Amino acid sequence: MAPTSGNQQPWKFLIITDKNKINEMKDACIKETIEYLKKNNEEIDTSKKEEITNVFNDYFSAPVYIIVLTDNNSIYSSYNHWDGPLAAGYLLLAARALGYGTVFITDSVPESVTKEVFNIPDNYIRVCITPVGIPVEWPPTPKKKPLKEFIINETF
């Protein structure tokens, strides 16, 4: 039900439940992170590898992942950079309303990893990847600015 330019609905939702594929993504992220750090002359000892592995073990602990994509072959593809995040936002809100935890992940799981692991065609751009599951513990709700900070009356 997300709004979309010209009702083009350029999104696709790739649902991943296969634990082997989830682990393949995790392993690729660990490898890519270590390679990136090495290229930047960072020392990668056993404890650093363990730290990186633990971070990605947390990222990939959900039973379901959804990769939100937009199709560059859509009618109004220049609007996809708005349409895709709107659809992802609605997905996250719906999941939370149904009692599931989720998060909007972008650069922590590189697009190149998801494209490679799932053979995503080049005409698709990844908006985000989101885990869906029931958290062991719900994090506290972050403080938000008061509404009056967002409202402008006619002029700045």
Secondary structure, DSSP 4 states (H G I P E B T S, - for coil): ----GGG---EEEEEE--HHHHHHHHHHHHHHHHHHHHHTT----HHHHHHHHHHHHHHT-SSEEEEEEEETTSTTGGGHHHHHHHHHHHHHHHHHHTT-B---BSTTS-HHHHHHHHT--TTEEEEEEEEEB--SSPPPPPP---GGGT---S--
